[in-house]
Amino acid sequence: MQDEPQSAAPVHHITGLIHHPYTPPAGFNAPQQGVFKASTVYFPTVADMRQREWKDKSAYTYGLHGTPTTYTLEERLCTLEGGRQCVLVPSGLAALATVALAMLQTGDELLIPDNAYGPNKALAEGELRHFGITHQFYDPMSPQDLASKISPRTRLVWLESPGSVSMEFPDLPEMVRICQAQSVLCALDNTWGAGLAFKPFDLLEDALGAGGQGSLSVDISAHALTKYPSGGGDVLMGSIITQDPALHLKIKLCHMRLGLGVAANDAEAVLRSLPSIDLRYKAHDQTARALAAWWQAQSQCAQLLHPAFEGSPGHAHWQAVCDRTPGTGLAAGLFSVMIDTRYSQAQVDAFCDNLRLFKIGYSWGGPVSLVVPYDLGSMRQSWPAHLKRGTLVRFSTGLESAHDLILDLHQSAQAHLPLA
Ligand SMILES: *Cc1c(COP(=O)(O)O)cnc(C)c1O
């Protein structure tokens, strides 16, 4: 360059555009906060950059470590679940994986309920096993089985209530007590409860409140925000919530080293949905119970698997944790039906294919009702004694009218699951 600029003012149009001096006035206030997007975050000076702390929410250092949008979502999720610290990850499964990677080392063992979310079991059988971390699956309906499998090598116990697909509700308080007595960390996959059906950090709603002396609490709550917090079937995200700062820091460090982040627009989508989560959860629940009651009256249904229904495996445990004031308990929008053995897999598949309102698809928590037939035999160590034989079909209720959904079930059952 020949001509030295006389001042720092940009000479070129494009530089002026990029370094535009305009800053909007402060004080903008509206129901939704802005969406803050960043990889780079500016520091006013080098000294300031060197001093910045990324491990807490005192400032900003880099997009991966947090923005106003993700900090806000983290704090609101802590409020939802009754925890103190939160880490966001790109999916529910990433939440489960991050907990495992943060807590386990070669030679450690983890215990997983046999009815757990399938990919959590696959992670143990794949990557974790390759790292020299062993696992055992325990009977979700037997605290004794869990207790008997805890050894000096056990570092982490997963809990899930109810279990994915087969919907058994475990004796959560007893299992947490067993873990505490053995000083083993317990992590709950809290996707179903979503912070609404029960309080993961205060399971028995102790009078002293969440985290108070005497409250019964899991150590970690992992949540697939993909489900109810998103509510739209259009976002993948997960959270890991804790109450203990040291535990949180371990997870936060692992999260940082793995380079996991969430997109600002996705965080904003969840922030936009959160205010309606309570209303939506109750609506999904009511519809699911109406449909479950309909199924219970059908002779094609060998067994109804819905924790709020008498006779469903673990119903009393659901009552103890979720229905502490009888008649007020919540139960999400998910249930399964064991279709009687007199119907073939092909008939059950045809029944699912010919539903008009229910779509065939994984995940749940969105506005559209979903159906998936599962091959339970291939998912479990052995066929559980508390489950009738048959073909399992899982329903996730959306926000459609329960009446219309029942008419849909009726028309397809009439056509493809004929009465004897
Ligand atoms: C969906 C789900 C997950 C995983 O969530 P993704 O965001 O789909 O990875 C984990 N646990 C449970 C119980 C789930 O239902």
The ligand as an SDF file (V2000), in Angstrom:
LIG
                    3D

 15 15  0  0  0  0  0  0  0  0999 V2000
  -35.8310  -39.7600   22.2290 C   0  0  0  0  0  0  0  0  0  0  0  0
  -35.1800  -40.2220   23.4520 C   0  0  0  0  0  0  0  0  0  0  0  0
  -33.8090  -40.0710   23.6420 C   0  0  0  0  0  0  0  0  0  0  0  0
  -32.8930  -39.5040   22.5830 C   0  0  0  0  0  0  0  0  0  0  0  0
  -33.2490  -38.2590   22.1070 O   0  0  0  0  0  0  0  0  0  0  0  0
  -32.7420  -37.7600   20.6620 P   0  0  0  0  0  0  0  0  0  0  0  0
  -32.8030  -36.3000   20.7570 O   0  0  0  0  0  0  0  0  0  0  0  0
  -33.6670  -38.3640   19.6660 O   0  0  0  0  0  0  0  0  0  0  0  0
  -31.3220  -38.2640   20.5090 O   0  0  0  0  0  0  0  0  0  0  0  0
  -33.2780  -40.4970   24.8380 C   0  0  0  0  0  0  0  0  0  0  0  0
  -34.0360  -41.0640   25.7830 N   0  0  0  0  0  0  0  0  0  0  0  0
  -35.3490  -41.2370   25.6220 C   0  0  0  0  0  0  0  0  0  0  0  0
  -36.1470  -41.8710   26.7180 C   0  0  0  0  0  0  0  0  0  0  0  0
  -35.9660  -40.8340   24.4550 C   0  0  0  0  0  0  0  0  0  0  0  0
  -37.2750  -41.0130   24.2990 O   0  0  0  0  0  0  0  0  0  0  0  0
  1  2  1  0
  2  3  1  0
  2 14  2  0
  3  4  1  0
  3 10  2  0
  4  5  1  0
  5  6  1  0
  6  7  2  0
  6  8  1  0
  6  9  1  0
 10 11  1  0
 11 12  2  0
 12 13  1  0
 12 14  1  0
 14 15  1  0
M  END
$$$$
